[in-house]
């Protein structure tokens, strides 16, 4: 089926192929990618655009001796195929299967683990300095793209690279896209370079002429200086940014012309010092659906490759946020929305269409986004920064220094909190409750379901100071909050249990849950049981309620509390719970260290309550990839595992 791909099991097989065979191999790889990813899900359009680039890299350079470092990693599927892993693609991103990103433990050709952007140049520069200190001899190539140059870390590394003059090659895989359309001055800068492709054609012709007439390193280097003088006399100065850093700019180069790529890579190997090769590719190349809508095919679930990805009938939690925020903006012109290169992923594309002048995409630059929001808040606006939990980690200092220290009215909408599933370790949002827990001057909320998330958004406009609302990946869902010991029609308690009457009567949130906004720091009793009290937060509330149903059939009755605030906590309700229950269990989809459970532990200790307390959360270890259901079970925070833990405590 794949005539040429079947011959490739390592980079050595690429080196044996001529240009015609490599072009045919590229077609095989694209067919393989489309069919394979349609069966497993994964990152498609970015990999379709990197086929010829990857083949040329492995044709010219000698991996793993030469270090090819891929930024982010979701553009490295072709690299995985070439380096002997094509047969493992049937288990791509599955539990114990092939990772969707770079993994050093997976192959000697995966030089540096990556799942976040803008890291490759820094890593390559560090390796280059280590190589030189050890008097070793090999090439280092950092491949960066998909908008990663909008990340400040990449420019910090370029600045240092130009200063140290280390001999490494930076390749910009420029497809003018990250997940959504690239934004900002850097993107415009490289786009302007494309407008002067006639100069590059002239440069290529001169280079070919010089390669024929020049012999010896001295003559060759002199010839290239002459070439630079000739072309610069015709060219505008768009490449001055890279050149001014002390880095030799080469390009733009056609990223789908293998012959041209090989020639440029071979020539660059002869030049000492830092090089920056600007390669132009088309995201989604070779698959018509992905070419037309590359953002839609950036990350896909299973689909029929013959028909393309069909619209989902489900409503995502992210889109609920975008819709709700738009409605809030209708009534309050202070509401503005901010994203770090992910309007579609966070649902803010909905807000963007309705209020383009109050929507800001700062690029892949989370640090900048947080402080940018602080500036907006300083001048009276109410900014909402929607960001994946795993990426917000990059703005940790800015949250402390620029938002919380001065109690700015900034709301962090923390998407993909908890275990996200198939993207694995680099993308799980399992640390946010822990690091937010220790920061002063911030209100932290986690809704039990989508309805409560909307209520929290409404409540956020009434709160002064920094706010964080964290919610999971997935589709919109609602929890039936009718108490098992309360008659929904009469709103009267039907239990004869004295403790149930006391707790529920004193918990005002139970009578307000459906319409009115709850108070800041108020918890909600969802079920009363005399044996054990379970305090759950966020998505874990759903798991705790499911565990309650399992245990009820076994004769174990548990109270389930929706502890929707990490900060502040509901001290009044907790006092009632701790006086009526001797055994307390906390549940969260966050690492157990320093999170919600730790906060409850401190409250118990400070007030000297006579209770036994157990914390259920994600173990202090990195959780690998798999479906969300599989990972919740592995981490011990699924309904079944919670029930198992409570069963052992009760016994």
VENZI-V413442 format. One record per residue. SS is DSSP state (H for helix, E for strand, C for the rest). BURIAL is + if it has 9 or more other C-alpha atoms within 8 Angstrom, else -. D_CENTER is the distance of its C-alpha to the mean C-alpha in Angstrom with 2 decimals. Layout:
[[SS | BURIAL | D_CENTER] [SS | BURIAL | D_CENTER]]
This chain:
[[C | - | 35.14] [C | - | 33.23] [C | - | 36.19] [C | + | 34.49] [H | + | 31.24] [H | - | 33.46] [H | - | 34.95] [C | + | 31.75] [C | + | 30.83] [C | + | 30.07] [H | + | 29.82] [H | - | 33.61] [H | + | 34.12] [H | + | 32.44] [H | + | 34.90] [C | - | 37.82] [C | + | 36.92] [C | - | 38.46] [H | - | 36.85] [H | - | 37.99] [H | + | 36.60] [H | + | 33.21] [H | + | 33.09] [H | + | 34.00] [H | + | 31.44] [H | + | 28.74] [H | + | 29.93] [H | + | 29.90] [H | + | 26.32] [H | + | 25.16] [H | - | 27.16] [H | + | 25.78] [H | + | 22.11] [H | + | 22.76] [H | + | 24.78] [H | + | 22.67] [H | + | 19.23] [H | + | 21.12] [H | + | 22.23] [H | + | 19.07] [C | + | 16.19] [E | + | 13.50] [E | + | 12.65] [C | + | 16.06] [H | + | 16.87] [H | + | 15.33] [H | + | 17.29] [H | + | 20.38] [C | + | 20.47] [C | + | 20.44] [H | + | 23.37] [H | + | 26.26] [H | + | 24.36] [H | + | 23.53] [H | + | 27.12] [H | + | 28.61] [H | + | 26.67] [H | + | 27.96] [H | + | 31.38] [H | + | 31.87] [C | - | 30.14] [C | + | 30.87] [C | + | 27.79] [C | + | 27.38] [C | - | 30.07] [C | + | 28.40] [E | + | 24.80] [E | + | 22.34] [E | + | 18.96] [E | + | 16.05] [C | + | 13.27] [C | + | 9.70] [C | + | 11.79] [C | + | 11.10] [C | + | 14.37] [C | + | 16.33] [H | + | 17.64] [H | + | 20.98] [H | - | 21.11] [H | + | 20.77] [H | + | 23.51] [H | + | 25.80] [H | + | 25.47] [H | + | 26.97] [H | + | 24.26] [H | - | 24.98] [H | - | 26.78] [H | + | 23.78] [H | + | 21.70] [H | - | 23.25] [H | + | 21.12] [C | + | 17.82] [C | + | 14.87] [C | + | 17.64] [C | + | 18.87] [C | - | 20.47] [C | + | 19.76] [C | + | 18.32] [C | + | 14.73] [C | + | 12.50] [C | + | 11.72] [E | + | 14.38] [C | + | 16.29] [C | + | 19.41] [C | - | 21.00] [C | - | 20.88] [C | - | 22.89] [C | - | 24.75] [C | + | 23.41] [C | + | 19.79] [C | + | 20.52] [C | + | 17.41] [C | + | 14.39] [E | + | 11.15] [C | + | 7.52] [C | + | 6.52] [C | + | 8.89] [C | + | 12.46] [C | + | 13.69] [H | + | 16.19] [H | + | 19.08] [H | + | 19.21] [H | + | 19.21] [H | + | 21.77] [H | + | 23.88] [H | - | 24.10] [H | + | 25.15] [H | + | 27.59] [H | + | 29.27] [H | - | 29.55] [H | + | 31.09] [H | + | 33.58] [H | - | 34.55] [C | - | 35.28] [C | - | 37.21] [C | - | 35.23] [C | - | 34.98] [C | - | 32.02] [C | + | 29.65] [E | + | 26.05] [E | + | 23.83] [E | + | 20.38] [E | + | 18.75] [E | + | 16.33] [E | + | 15.29] [C | + | 13.11] [C | + | 13.40] [H | + | 12.54] [H | + | 16.03] [H | + | 15.25] [C | + | 13.62] [H | + | 16.56] [H | + | 16.10] [H | + | 17.04] [H | + | 20.15] [H | - | 21.06] [H | + | 21.20] [H | + | 23.20] [H | + | 25.55] [H | - | 26.24] [H | + | 26.58] [H | + | 29.25] [H | - | 31.02] [H | - | 31.17] [C | + | 32.01] [C | + | 30.37] [C | + | 30.87] [C | + | 27.43] [E | + | 26.22] [E | + | 23.10] [E | + | 22.38] [E | + | 20.54] [E | + | 19.46] [E | + | 19.99] [C | + | 19.41] [C | + | 18.99] [E | + | 15.63] [C | + | 11.93] [C | + | 10.73] [C | + | 13.46] [E | + | 16.49] [C | + | 16.23] [C | + | 17.86] [C | + | 19.94] [H | - | 22.84] [H | + | 21.29] [H | + | 20.54] [H | + | 24.09] [H | + | 25.52] [H | - | 24.50] [H | + | 25.48] [H | + | 28.85] [H | + | 29.30] [H | - | 29.31] [C | - | 32.23] [C | + | 34.35] [H | + | 34.04] [H | - | 37.85] [H | + | 37.91] [H | + | 35.66] [H | - | 38.06] [H | + | 40.90] [H | + | 39.13] [H | - | 38.61] [H | - | 42.29] [H | + | 43.40] [H | + | 41.19] [H | - | 42.76] [H | - | 46.19] [H | + | 45.58] [H | + | 44.37] [H | - | 47.77] [H | - | 49.95] [C | + | 48.28] [C | - | 49.01] [C | - | 48.15] [H | - | 45.33] [H | - | 47.29] [H | + | 48.27] [H | + | 44.81] [H | + | 43.14] [H | - | 45.91] [H | + | 45.48] [H | + | 41.77] [H | - | 42.66] [H | - | 45.21] [H | + | 42.69] [H | - | 40.40] [H | - | 43.35] [H | - | 44.31] [H | + | 40.93] [H | + | 40.13] [H | - | 43.43] [H | - | 42.24] [C | - | 38.53] [C | - | 37.02] [C | - | 35.22] [C | - | 31.60] [C | - | 30.85] [H | - | 32.26] [H | - | 28.92] [H | + | 28.04] [H | + | 31.72] [H | - | 32.30] [C | + | 29.82] [C | + | 32.11] [C | + | 29.97] [E | + | 31.70] [E | + | 30.09] [E | + | 30.71] [E | - | 30.09] [E | + | 28.91] [E | + | 29.27] [E | + | 29.08] [C | + | 26.12] [C | + | 27.85] [C | - | 31.19] [H | + | 31.30] [H | - | 34.68] [H | + | 33.62] [H | + | 30.45] [H | + | 32.60] [H | - | 35.22] [H | - | 32.89] [H | + | 31.17] [H | + | 34.64] [H | - | 35.95] [H | - | 33.10] [H | - | 33.82] [C | - | 37.27] [C | - | 36.08] [C | - | 35.53] [C | + | 33.02] [C | + | 29.58] [E | + | 28.90] [E | + | 26.35] [E | + | 26.52] [E | + | 25.23] [E | + | 24.63] [E | + | 24.42] [C | + | 22.84] [C | - | 22.38] [C | + | 19.15] [C | + | 20.34] [C | + | 23.64] [C | - | 26.25] [C | + | 25.01] [H | - | 26.41] [H | + | 24.03] [H | + | 20.97] [H | + | 23.03] [H | - | 23.89] [C | - | 20.46] [C | + | 17.86] [C | + | 15.07] [C | - | 16.14] [C | + | 16.01] [C | + | 12.71] [E | + | 11.44] [E | + | 14.47] [C | - | 16.15] [C | + | 19.72] [C | + | 22.11] [C | + | 25.58] [C | + | 25.28] [C | - | 28.75] [C | - | 27.86] [C | - | 24.22] [C | + | 21.54] [C | - | 23.39] [C | - | 22.34] [C | - | 21.40] [C | - | 23.94] [C | - | 21.55] [C | + | 20.17] [E | + | 16.56] [H | + | 16.04] [H | + | 13.84] [H | + | 16.87] [H | + | 19.19] [H | + | 17.60] [H | + | 18.02] [H | + | 21.56] [H | + | 22.55] [H | + | 21.48] [H | + | 23.57] [H | - | 26.49] [H | + | 26.27] [H | + | 26.41] [H | - | 29.53] [H | - | 31.35] [C | - | 30.00] [C | - | 29.68] [C | + | 27.96] [E | + | 24.68] [E | + | 22.16] [E | + | 18.49] [E | + | 15.87] [E | + | 12.45] [C | + | 10.44] [C | + | 10.69] [C | + | 9.43] [H | + | 12.79] [H | - | 12.80] [H | - | 9.53] [H | + | 10.65] [C | + | 14.28] [H | + | 15.51] [H | + | 17.02] [H | + | 19.76] [H | + | 20.48] [H | + | 20.34] [H | - | 23.08] [H | - | 25.28] [C | + | 24.96] [H | + | 23.90] [H | - | 25.70] [H | + | 23.84] [E | + | 20.33] [E | + | 18.56] [E | + | 15.68] [C | + | 15.45] [C | + | 13.23] [C | + | 10.36] [C | + | 12.22] [H | + | 11.16] [H | + | 14.46] [H | + | 16.42] [H | + | 14.98] [H | + | 16.16] [H | + | 19.51] [H | - | 19.94] [H | + | 19.80] [H | + | 22.31] [H | - | 24.54] [H | + | 24.49] [H | + | 25.38] [H | + | 28.10] [C | - | 29.82] [C | - | 29.85] [C | + | 26.81] [E | + | 24.39] [E | + | 20.86] [E | + | 17.95] [E | + | 14.52] [E | + | 11.96] [E | + | 8.43] [E | + | 5.72] [H | + | 7.52] [H | + | 5.64] [H | + | 5.47] [H | + | 8.94] [H | - | 10.25] [H | - | 10.92] [H | + | 13.26] [H | + | 15.23] [H | - | 18.50] [H | + | 18.41] [H | + | 18.13] [H | + | 21.21] [H | + | 23.15] [H | + | 22.74] [H | + | 22.10] [H | + | 23.57] [C | + | 26.42] [C | - | 27.94] [C | + | 26.82] [C | + | 25.28] [C | + | 24.72] [E | + | 20.96] [E | + | 18.93] [E | + | 15.31] [E | + | 13.91] [E | + | 11.26] [E | + | 9.59] [E | + | 8.35] [E | + | 10.62] [E | + | 12.29] [C | + | 11.92] [C | + | 9.65] [C | + | 11.78] [C | + | 11.81] [C | + | 8.54] [C | + | 10.18] [C | + | 10.41] [C | + | 7.49] [C | + | 5.16] [C | + | 8.20] [E | + | 8.87] [C | + | 12.37] [C | + | 13.54] [H | + | 13.53] [H | + | 17.04] [H | + | 18.39] [H | + | 17.63] [H | + | 18.40] [H | + | 21.51] [C | - | 23.08] [C | + | 22.70] [C | - | 25.83] [C | + | 26.20] [E | + | 23.26] [E | + | 23.49] [E | + | 20.79] [E | + | 20.80] [E | + | 19.29] [C | + | 20.96] [C | + | 22.53] [C | + | 22.04] [H | + | 21.32] [H | - | 24.79] [H | + | 24.35] [H | + | 21.02] [H | + | 23.12] [H | + | 25.78] [H | + | 23.49] [H | + | 22.53] [H | + | 26.28] [H | + | 26.98] [H | + | 24.57] [C | - | 27.03] [C | - | 29.78] [C | - | 28.18] [C | - | 28.77] [C | + | 26.30] [E | + | 22.63] [E | + | 20.87] [E | + | 17.64] [E | + | 17.08] [E | + | 14.53] [E | + | 14.27] [E | + | 12.93] [C | + | 11.40] [C | - | 14.46] [E | - | 17.63] [C | + | 19.93] [C | - | 22.35] [C | - | 25.39] [C | - | 27.32] [C | - | 31.10] [C | - | 32.05] [C | - | 35.81] [C | + | 37.24] [C | - | 39.09] [C | + | 41.93] [E | + | 42.21] [E | + | 43.97] [C | - | 41.72] [C | - | 44.80] [C | - | 46.82] [C | - | 43.97] [E | - | 46.24] [E | - | 45.48] [C | - | 47.13] [C | - | 46.61] [C | - | 49.59] [C | - | 47.48] [H | - | 48.30] [H | - | 44.92] [H | + | 43.10] [H | + | 45.30] [H | + | 44.69] [H | + | 40.90] [H | + | 40.34] [H | - | 43.02] [H | - | 41.55] [C | + | 38.00] [C | - | 38.16] [H | + | 34.64] [H | + | 35.96] [H | - | 38.31] [H | + | 35.87] [C | + | 32.80] [C | - | 33.28] [C | - | 34.07] [C | - | 34.26] [C | + | 31.48] [C | - | 31.43] [C | - | 32.10] [C | - | 29.59] [C | + | 29.33] [C | + | 31.09] [C | + | 30.38] [E | + | 31.59] [E | + | 33.68] [E | + | 32.81] [E | + | 35.27] [C | + | 38.17] [C | + | 39.31] [C | + | 41.88] [C | + | 40.57] [E | + | 37.10] [E | + | 34.72] [E | + | 30.98] [E | + | 28.74] [E | + | 25.32] [C | + | 22.38] [C | + | 19.74] [C | + | 19.14] [H | + | 21.37] [H | + | 24.29] [H | + | 24.30] [H | + | 24.37] [H | + | 27.13] [H | + | 29.18] [H | + | 29.03] [H | + | 30.13] [H | + | 32.93] [H | - | 34.25] [H | + | 34.34] [H | + | 36.19] [H | + | 38.56] [C | - | 40.03] [C | - | 40.81] [C | - | 42.53] [C | + | 39.91] [C | + | 39.26] [E | + | 36.25] [E | + | 35.37] [E | + | 31.80] [E | + | 30.56] [E | + | 27.57] [C | + | 26.58] [C | + | 24.30] [E | + | 24.40] [E | + | 23.21] [E | + | 25.09] [C | + | 27.94] [C | + | 29.25] [C | + | 32.17] [H | - | 34.92] [H | - | 37.68] [H | + | 36.30] [H | - | 35.24] [H | - | 38.81] [H | + | 40.19] [H | + | 37.90] [H | + | 38.76] [H | - | 42.46] [H | - | 42.55] [C | + | 40.26] [C | + | 40.72] [E | + | 37.61] [E | + | 34.13] [E | + | 30.79] [E | + | 27.38] [E | + | 24.32] [E | + | 20.63] [E | + | 17.22] [E | + | 16.42] [E | + | 17.90] [C | + | 21.60] [C | - | 22.17] [C | + | 22.38] [C | + | 20.97] [H | + | 22.94] [H | + | 25.53] [H | + | 26.25] [H | + | 26.96] [H | + | 29.37] [H | + | 30.94] [H | - | 31.74] [H | - | 33.32] [H | + | 35.44] [H | - | 36.58] [H | - | 37.40] [H | - | 39.48] [C | - | 40.98] [C | - | 40.46] [C | - | 42.15] [C | + | 39.35] [E | - | 37.57] [E | + | 33.78] [E | - | 31.19] [E | + | 27.40] [E | + | 25.14] [E | + | 21.45] [E | + | 18.94] [C | - | 20.81] [C | - | 20.09] [C | - | 18.53] [C | - | 15.34] [C | + | 15.09] [C | + | 14.76] [C | + | 13.72] [C | + | 15.84] [C | + | 16.31] [H | + | 15.60] [H | - | 19.39] [H | + | 19.91] [H | + | 17.47] [H | + | 18.95] [H | + | 22.27] [H | - | 21.50] [H | + | 20.19] [C | + | 23.34] [C | + | 22.03] [C | + | 23.10] [H | + | 26.29] [H | + | 28.37] [H | + | 27.28] [H | + | 27.82] [H | + | 31.21] [H | - | 32.01] [H | - | 31.36] [H | + | 33.43] [H | + | 36.10] [H | - | 36.50] [H | - | 36.71] [H | - | 39.28] [C | - | 41.28]]
